[in-house]
Amino acid sequence: METRVAIVGIIVENDAVVCDIQNLLTEYSKYIIGRMGIPYQPKAVRIISVVLDAPVDIINALTGKIGKLNGVNAKTVYSNV
């Protein structure tokens, strides 16, 4: 199956769902190239970037599950490769 490289940007405004996000990232870990998390205390948010190499449907599924969590926004940018 063809894969694409993508980055998922995640903004977490609700600390109660951090464990849910961690569980989802663990579930999709075989597709994750790398990730970075930044706690930004002045605005009380967590910023996470996740780089994936996966089929588009897998990337969309992960982004959709994360985006459905309360107090979380997630967007994906795809490479042309």
Protein Blocks (a to p, Z undefined) as FASTA:
>chain_A
ZZdddddddddfbfklmmmmmmmmmmmmmmpmbdcddddfknopacddddddddfklmmm
mmmmmmmpghiacdddddfZZ
